[in-house]
Amino acid sequence: MHTYKLPILALLLFYSINANSMTDTVITLKLSNNTFGTLKLKNISGLEVPLNGPLITFNVGPGTKEFLDIPYPRPFTLDKSGWQPRRQKIAPVSLDLEYEVHGYRCRLKTRMDAPVGYGVLEPDYKPDWKITVEPSGNGQYKCNATISKKMTKPPFSYMVDFSISK
C-alpha cells in the first residue's frame, strides 16, 4: 500500500506545477460611426464562438457607437506563487471583419500572438498585438483602427477602436 504513495504524490506535484486554466481572451470592438449612413457588417471571420444573431444585428447607426465583445477560449498557464518551469503554448487569436457605408468598405484585421519566451527565472508569454485596416471604394470616407487597451497578463484581452468617418 505504501508503494503507491510516491507515484501519486509525484503526479499531484506535476499537475500542480503545470496548472493550466481555460480563460477567454476577449477582443472588445468599439465601433464608431461618424457618418450619416448606417455601417453594415458585410463579413466576419476568425470567430470561435458564433455571433448572437445575423450580421444585420451588428450594424451601427449614423452618429453612434457600439461595443462588441468577441471571446476566444485559451488554455493559458496562469501566474501563481512558486516556480513555473513551463507555459502552455496557445493558438493565436485573429479576427477579420468588413463594414460598408454608401459603397465604401473598410476591412479590419487584428491578431494577438502570445508565444512562450525565455524569462529571467522562468518562461513567460511574450504577447504581440497587430492591427491593419484596408479601405476600398470612393475616397469620401476614412477608416481608422487603433488598439486602445491591452492586458499585459493572460488572457491578454484588448480593445480595438474602429471608426469610419466622413
C-alpha positions as CSV (number, residue, x, y, z in Angstrom):
1,M,0.0,0.0,0.0
2,H,2.9,2.4,0.7
3,T,4.5,1.8,-2.6
4,Y,1.8,3.7,-4.5
5,K,2.0,6.9,-2.4
6,L,5.2,8.2,-4.1
7,P,3.9,7.9,-7.7
8,I,0.6,9.6,-6.7
9,L,2.4,12.4,-4.9
10,A,4.7,12.9,-7.9
11,L,1.7,13.1,-10.3
12,L,-0.1,15.6,-8.0
13,L,3.1,17.7,-7.8
14,F,3.5,17.6,-11.6
15,Y,-0.1,18.8,-12.2
16,S,0.1,21.5,-9.6
17,I,3.3,22.9,-11.1
18,N,1.8,22.8,-14.7
19,A,-1.6,24.1,-13.9
20,N,-3.4,25.4,-16.9
21,S,-6.7,27.3,-16.9
22,M,-9.1,28.0,-19.7
23,T,-9.7,31.7,-19.9
24,D,-11.2,33.8,-22.6
25,T,-9.1,36.3,-24.5
26,V,-11.7,38.9,-25.4
27,I,-11.4,41.4,-28.3
28,T,-13.7,44.3,-27.5
29,L,-14.6,46.3,-30.6
30,K,-15.6,49.9,-30.1
31,L,-17.4,50.7,-33.3
32,S,-17.8,54.4,-34.1
33,N,-19.9,55.5,-37.0
34,N,-19.1,59.2,-37.7
35,T,-21.1,59.3,-41.0
36,F,-24.7,60.0,-42.0
37,G,-25.3,56.4,-43.2
38,T,-25.6,53.0,-41.4
39,L,-22.4,50.9,-41.1
40,K,-23.3,47.5,-42.3
41,L,-21.4,44.4,-41.3
42,K,-20.7,42.6,-44.5
43,N,-18.3,39.9,-43.5
44,I,-16.7,38.5,-40.3
45,S,-14.3,35.5,-39.9
46,G,-12.0,34.1,-37.3
47,L,-14.7,33.6,-34.8
48,E,-14.6,30.6,-32.5
49,V,-17.9,31.3,-30.8
50,P,-20.8,32.1,-33.1
51,L,-22.4,35.6,-33.1
52,N,-25.7,36.0,-31.3
53,G,-27.7,36.7,-34.5
54,P,-27.4,37.6,-38.2
55,L,-24.9,40.1,-39.5
56,I,-27.6,42.8,-39.7
57,T,-27.8,42.7,-35.9
58,F,-24.3,44.2,-35.7
59,N,-24.9,47.3,-37.9
60,V,-24.1,50.6,-36.4
61,G,-26.4,53.6,-36.9
62,P,-25.3,57.0,-38.0
63,G,-23.5,59.1,-35.4
64,T,-23.5,56.2,-32.8
65,K,-21.0,53.9,-31.0
66,E,-21.5,50.3,-30.3
67,F,-19.4,47.8,-28.3
68,L,-19.0,44.2,-29.3
69,D,-17.1,41.6,-27.2
70,I,-15.7,38.6,-29.0
71,P,-14.4,35.7,-26.8
72,Y,-11.6,33.3,-27.7
73,P,-11.1,30.5,-25.1
74,R,-7.4,29.7,-24.5
75,P,-5.6,27.3,-22.1
76,F,-3.1,29.7,-20.6
77,T,-0.8,28.7,-17.7
78,L,-1.8,31.3,-15.2
79,D,0.6,33.0,-12.9
80,K,0.8,31.7,-9.3
81,S,3.3,31.7,-6.5
82,G,6.3,29.5,-6.8
83,W,8.4,28.5,-9.7
84,Q,6.7,27.6,-13.0
85,P,9.0,25.6,-15.3
86,R,6.8,25.8,-18.4
87,R,4.0,27.6,-20.0
88,Q,1.2,26.2,-22.2
89,K,1.6,27.2,-25.8
90,I,-1.6,28.8,-27.2
91,A,-3.0,29.4,-30.6
92,P,-3.1,33.0,-31.9
93,V,-6.3,35.0,-31.7
94,S,-7.4,36.6,-35.0
95,L,-10.4,38.5,-36.3
96,D,-11.2,39.7,-39.8
97,L,-14.3,41.9,-40.4
98,E,-15.6,44.3,-43.0
99,Y,-18.0,47.2,-42.7
100,E,-19.6,49.1,-45.5
101,V,-21.3,52.5,-45.8
102,H,-22.6,54.0,-49.1
103,G,-20.3,51.8,-51.2
104,Y,-17.2,52.5,-49.1
105,R,-15.8,49.4,-47.4
106,C,-13.3,49.1,-44.6
107,R,-11.7,45.8,-43.6
108,L,-10.2,45.4,-40.1
109,K,-7.7,42.6,-39.4
110,T,-6.4,42.1,-35.9
111,R,-4.3,39.4,-34.4
112,M,-2.8,38.6,-31.0
113,D,0.1,36.1,-30.6
114,A,1.4,35.1,-27.2
115,P,4.4,32.8,-27.8
116,V,6.3,31.4,-24.9
117,G,9.6,33.1,-24.5
118,Y,12.5,32.8,-22.1
119,G,12.2,34.8,-18.9
120,V,14.9,35.7,-16.4
121,L,14.0,32.9,-13.9
122,E,11.2,31.1,-15.7
123,P,9.5,31.1,-19.1
124,D,6.8,33.8,-19.8
125,Y,4.4,34.8,-22.5
126,K,5.6,37.5,-25.0
127,P,2.3,39.0,-26.3
128,D,2.2,40.8,-29.6
129,W,-0.9,42.7,-30.9
130,K,-1.3,43.6,-34.6
131,I,-3.9,45.6,-36.4
132,T,-4.4,46.7,-40.0
133,V,-7.2,48.4,-42.0
134,E,-7.8,48.1,-45.7
135,P,-10.1,50.7,-47.2
136,S,-11.8,50.3,-50.6
137,G,-14.2,52.3,-52.7
138,N,-14.7,56.0,-53.1
139,G,-12.5,58.4,-51.1
140,Q,-15.3,60.3,-49.4
141,Y,-14.8,58.3,-46.1
142,K,-11.9,57.4,-43.9
143,C,-11.5,54.4,-41.7
144,N,-9.2,54.1,-38.7
145,A,-8.4,51.5,-36.1
146,T,-6.1,51.5,-33.0
147,I,-5.6,49.2,-30.1
148,S,-6.5,51.3,-27.1
149,K,-6.3,48.9,-24.2
150,K,-4.2,45.8,-23.7
151,M,-3.9,43.3,-20.8
152,T,-0.3,42.5,-20.2
153,K,-1.0,39.3,-18.4
154,P,-3.1,36.3,-19.5
155,P,-5.6,36.2,-21.1
156,F,-4.2,39.3,-23.0
157,S,-7.6,40.8,-23.8
158,Y,-7.6,44.0,-25.8
159,M,-9.8,46.8,-27.1
160,V,-9.9,48.0,-30.7
161,D,-11.3,51.4,-31.5
162,F,-12.6,51.1,-35.1
163,S,-14.2,54.1,-36.8
164,I,-15.4,55.2,-40.2
165,S,-15.7,59.0,-40.6
166,K,-16.8,61.4,-43.3
